Amino acid sequence: MNPVWGLLAVGLLFAFLGLALAAEPGEGRDFMSRAHRQVFGEGVRNRFDDLPDVVFRALGVLFMFGGALMSIASLGFL
């Protein structure tokens, strides 16, 4: 199997993660808070609740553009 397909899959995963983070105000924080609780449990302090929505929007946009560029670059190698 060609490793470029893996690069394409990772790029698409990053793009969809970016969409989840930048969707609506407050949604990115809720998404990351749920993931944090599932991984670490309820006893660990969740620092994602302290961050403003702008941080999640910026991360989402970076993930979307990075994933799109990675996907486009991998398609160029096919």
Steps between C-alpha positions, in 0.01 A plus 500: 500500500620846415592711808353805329152366578590521869608862456170572328307336785690697765442823309127435482494409869670831586255689280198342671653560844539864400136514401401357837709757686393805299133412451313730742603711796526269799484180295878462478532534876223243555664261252839521669349485850311179416814346351701603808244344736492176298878465505590626849175460693318747720771538766754688284466877463383593152696800376303528176216668688728796580585580137299753297307400188747686277767242582281213383398689186866570416598137562210384286600724211863387525396134502265552204759675284777262605287197426389641166859576399612154609220338301572706189871425525435128535275503193788653305712193578243245382 
